[in-house]
Amino acid sequence: MSGVEVITFGCRLNTYESEVMRAEAEKAGLNNAVLVNTCAVTGEAVRQARQAIRRARRDNPHARIIVTGCAAQTEKHTFADMPEVDAVLGNEEKLKSASYRALPDFGVSAEEKLRVNDIMSVRETAPQMVKLIDGHVRAFVQVQNGCDHRCTFCIIPYGRGNSRSVPMGAVVDQVRKLVEGGYCEIVLTGVDATSYGADLPGKPSLGLLARTLLKQVPEIRRLRLSSIDSIEADDHLWDLIGDEPRFMPHLHLSLQHGDDLILKRMKRRHSSADARDFCARVRAARPDASFGADMIAGFPTETEEMFANAARLADDCGIAHLHVFPYSPRPGTPAARMPQLDRALVKDRAARLRETGKRLHETHLVSMIGRQETILVENNGLAHTENFTLVDAAGLRPRDLVPVTITGHNGRHLTMRPLIAAGAASLRN
């Protein structure tokens, strides 16, 4: 191989950072290299990364394989001990061209492979200018990194460090460049995005940042948030939900569970009532809104009744896009020391919760039939509505905004009929 190949796992922030990594590695003159940007959310994510590293070595026997990301930050020796790996970079180091110029020689010891600092010592998140998000028609923009909360199941603060925000002016500059480059949709992303601004002068909120972007870059056609902690929604955000058509009516919520005692044991800051009230208020302000959510099945001490409460919350909130994770104990977290459930029971409850999610998704698909929507066409023959529902868009041009009528669904995504003739001008320009 030649050039730099990037393999990305995990969240949208990792997707964004992979483009920064690629640019910094190329700036450093790195060639014939595979960069693996890992995720540490679950043990399965780490297993998949290790598997991908072995495959990359088989496919590229003479390339340098450099591993980074959250799993590399939290389990650096796991990757340094792999003979397939040439270097391990921390989450801070991966974004600097100097790291790619100072790589160790081939065949060094596991300890010499390591370039991983203390992530808790990082106090700022420098703005990273990205002109292109490879393979994506939506542009992700990092506005925040790290997390100050310590949920008992989560290892991510130890991979990302404490919360820190990108200054508002730098975000505006980045978004303006992306819009000028042809992106119709901007997605604001972070580890704990709704904590945005607490460390900046004047403590601007995420809602204020979004409002400022829409005002200062009026060419933005669609603005999204990657995920939010609903308990931190601010007044500016509520105003956008109710009054701004360019703010997309889909919110991905970090719910994690629906039983109040489990939420307390997770050290979450919201109750099940808070979640229900939030969703009801959003729908009252924006009837076309849809919700995604993360939920964990089989958390330590979870009873059958507690599990039923989680499924009931998903039902009550009408979560159209439910992401279910079987609980995975992460070493070093408080939950890993709690009484664990049998793994077969954990997997069974995850499967049952996914069935709930499938039913809710199909209900949502049916509710969309007959509606007129504007879809953003992806590169894979699919598209997304404003409320982030997938649509079969075969034959339409990627990156176009196209008005359509929703005609049905196939159980996974919607079908449509364009409201403009094929080949006619889209809404993109």
N, C-alpha and C positions, 0 to 999 in steps of 0.2 A: 504494500500500500504506500501511498504518498499523502502528504498533508496531515490534517488533524481530524480524527473522527471522535465525536462525543456521544456517549451513551448515557441517557438521563433516566433516573428513577424518581418517583415521588411527586411532589407538589408543583404548582405553577411557578412558584418562586425558583425552584430548581431549574425549570424550563428556561426562565429568564436568565438565570445565572450561567447556564450552560452556554448561552450566546456570548456572555461576557468572557467566560473561560476560553472559548474558541478564539475570540478576537485577541485576547491577551497572549495566548499561546502562539498565535500566528505573528503577533507583533514581536515576540521574543525570538522568532525564527525557528520555532519547534517544527519538526517535520517527522513523518513516519511515526505517529503517536496515536494512542487511543486514550481518551480521558473518560473515566467512569465516574459520574456524579451520583452518589448513592443517597439512599433514604434510610432513616433509622426508626420510622414510626412503629414497625412491627418486626418480629424476628423473621417473618417470611420475606420482608423487603430486603433484609440483610442476606438471607439465603439466595434470593434471586440475583442480588448484586454479585455474590461470589460465583454463582453459576455463569453469569454473563462474562465475568473476568476470565474464567477458564476457557469459555468459548472464544473470547477475543484473542487469547493467546494461541489457540489452535488455528484460528483463521489468519493470524498475523504473527507468525513466529519470530520475526525480526523487528517488530515495532516495540516502542516503549509503551508500557501500560502504566498509567498514572491514575491512582484512585483518590477520590476526594468526596466531599459532601458530608452529610450529617453522620452517617454510619462510620465514615473514616475519622470523623472528629471524636465520636464517642467510643469507637472500638478500633483504635488505630493499629494495635498489635495484631488484631484479627486479620487485617489486610496486609500488614508488613510481613507477617509470617508466611504469606502465600508466595510460593516460588514464581508464580506468573507475574507478580507485581514488581515494578521497578521503582516506584516512589509513591508515597502517601502524603497528600497535601491537606491541610486543615481548611475549614470553611472560609477563613479570612485569607489564607495564602492563595487559594485557588483563583482569586480575582485580581491577582497582581502579575504582571508580565515578568517581574524579577524572579518569581518562583519558578517559572519555566526556563529561565536562563541559568538557574543555579541547581539543576537537577543532579542527583548523585550519578556516579558511573554505573554501568551495568555490573550485576553480580556482587553488589555490596551486601553487607549484613542487614538483617531486619531493622536494627536500630538506626543504621545509617540511611535507610530509606525514608525515615520520618522527617516531615517538615510540617509539624502540627503544633501551633502555639496554644496558650491558655485563652480560650474563646471568651471567658468571663472578663478578661482584661481589655477587650475591645469596647470602646466607648462611643464610636461614631460609625454610621453607615454612609460611606461615600457614594455620591450619585454615579451611576454607571450608564454611559450613553450607548444605547444599542439602536442601530438603524434598521435591523431586520431580525425577526424571530423565525428561524428556519422552519419551514413546513407549516406555519400557522398563518391564518388570515386575520386573527385577532392579535393585538400587540399587548404583551404583559409588561407592566411597569412596576418595578420594586419601589415601594414607598416606605417600607419599614422592615426591620429584621429583629430577630430575637424575641424573648418573652420574659416578662417579670413574674408571671404566675407560675405556680408549682403544682399543677394537677398531679395527683398521686400516681397516675398511670403513665405519665408522659416523660420521655427522655429528651425531647426536642430542645428545651432550654439549655441542656448541656452540650448540644450540638450547635446551637445558634447563638448562645450567650444572652445577655440581658437586652431588653427592648431599646431600640434606637431608631430614629426616624431620619428620612432623607429631607433636607430643607425644601420648603414648598416651592421656592423659585427654581430649584434644580429639577423638581418633578415637572413643573410647567414647561421648562425648556425641553426636557426629554419627550414629553407628550407632543409638543408642537412639532418636533422633528419627525416623530413617527407619523403624525397626521399628514405632514407635508410629503412624507414618503409613500402615502397612499393607503394607510390603514384607516378603515372605517370605524373600527371598534377598539377601544382601549380598556384594558382590564387592570385595575389597581390591585396589587398583590403584596402580601407580607406574611410573616409568621403569625402575628397577632395584630392584623391591620387596624382594628378598631381602637388600639392603644396609640395610634399615630398621634404625634405631636406633643405628648406629655413631657418629652425631654427637650423640646425646642423653645426658643424665646416666644413668649405670648401663649404657649400651649395651644396651638391650632388643632382642631379636631379633624378626623377623617372626613366628616360631612362638610366642613369648611373647605378642606382641600378639594373635594369633588366639586363643590360649588364654584370655587375659584378657577378650576380647570375649565369648566364649561363656560365661564364668563370670559376668561383670557384666551381660550382657544375655541372660539365659536364654531370652527370647522369640524369639531368632534361630532360625529354622527351618533355614536352609541358609546356610553360609558357604563362599565360594570365594576362591581366589587368581586374579588375572588371568593372571599368568605368573611363572615363577621361573627363576633360574639355579641349576640343580641342585647345583652344587658348593658353594653357600652354604646348603644345607638344614641347619637346626640341630636339636638334640635335641628341643626342644619341638614342632617341626614333625613330626618322625618319630613322636612320641607321638600327635599328632592324627591322623595318617594311619592309625595302627593301632588307636586306641581311641575316636575320637570320631565317631559316626554323623552328626552335624550338619556335619562337615567333608566337603565334597563330594569324591568320588573321581575327580577329573579334574585333571590338572596340565598346563599348557601350558609347554613347555620351550624355552628359548633355546639350541637345539643349534647351528644355523647350518651345520654340516657334519659329515661322518663320517670324514674322512681326517685322521690325526694331523698330517701336515706342513701341510696347509691350515689346520687349527685353530691351529697355531703361527703361521702367516703372518697369520692373522686376529687374532692376539694374544688368543685365547680362553684361559680358565684351566682348562678341562677337556679330557680326552682322550676318544677314542671308548670306551675301556674304562670310564671314569668314567660315561659316559652309560648304557652297557649295565648296569653294576652298579646304578646308581640305579633304573632301570626295573624290574630284577629284584627289588630290595629292596622297592619300592613294591608290586609285585604279590604278593609273599610276604605283606606285611602287609595288603593290601586287594585280594583277587582280582578285585573288580568294577571296579578302577580302569581308566581310559583315559587316553591321552596325546595332547596336541596338540604340535606343534613347528614352529618356523620353520627353514627351510633355504634356503641360497643356492646356486644353480646357476651355474656358469661363473665362479667367482672367478678372478682372475688367477693364472696358472701351473697351473691345474687340468688334469691329464691325464685321459684316459679311465679309467685305473685309479683315480685319485683320486675321480672322479665315481662310479664303481661302488661305492667304499667308502661314499660318502654314502648311496646307495640301499640298500646292505646294512645300514647302521646303522638306517635307518628300518624295514626289515624285521625286524631282530633285536629292536628295541624295540617293534615292533607299534604304530607311530604311527597312530592311527585318524583323526586330524585334522591332516593335513600341510599347512602353508602354505609354498608354494614361491615364492621371489623370484628372478628372473633377476638376476644381479649388475649393479648400476648404479653406475658410478663417480661418486663425489661429490667435487667440487672441494674441495681442502683436506685430504683424508684420505690417509694413506700408501698405501692400496691403489690409489688413482687413479694413482699414479706407478709401479706395478708393471707388468710386461708383460701387456697386455690380450689376451683371447681375441677372436676374430672374433665380432661380434654375432649372426650367424646361428647359430654354434655354441652361444653362450650360450642363445639362445632354444630351440634344439633340446634341449639338456640340461634346461632348465627344463620343457619339455613332457614329456620322458621321465620326469622325477622326479615330475611331477604324475600321470602314469599309474600310477606306483608308489603314490602317495598314494591314488588312486582305488581301486586293487585292495585296499589295506590297509583303506580305509574300508568297502568292501563286505564284506570278511571280518569286520570288526567288527560290521556290521549283522546278518549271519547269526548271529553268536555271541550276539546279544541276543534272538533269537526264542525265545518260550516263557517268558521271564523276567517276573516281576512287578516293576514299577517304580513309583515315584511321580514324576509329571511336573509341572513348573511351566508353566502355559499362558501363551503369549505373546499379543500383540495381533494377530498375523498368521495365526492358525489353526494355528500350530505350537506345539510345547512342547519342553522339554529334560528329559531324564532326569537323575538325579543325576550320572552320568558324562558329561554334556553332549552326549548324542546327540539329534539332532533327531527329533521324533515328529510325525506328522500328527494334530492335535488339533482338527480342524474340529468345531464344535458345542459345544465346551467353553468355559466362561467364563474370560476372561483374568484372570490373577493368582491363579487357584486352583491348589492342590496336589491332584492327583487320582491315586489308585491305579489302575493299569491292568495288563493283560497284553499283552505285545508279541506280535503275531500274524504279522508279516512285515515286508517292506521293499520299496521301489520303486526301489532303487538310489541314492537320495539321502537318504531318511530312513525311519524306522520307521513301521509302522502298529500300531494298538493296539485293545483292547477295554476300556472302563472296567469296573472292578470294583464301581462303585457305579451306581445307576440315574441316568439323566439327571435333573438338577434336584435330586438329593439333596445333602445338605450335603457340601462338600468338606472337605479337611483343613486349609483355610486358617485357620480360627478355632479 
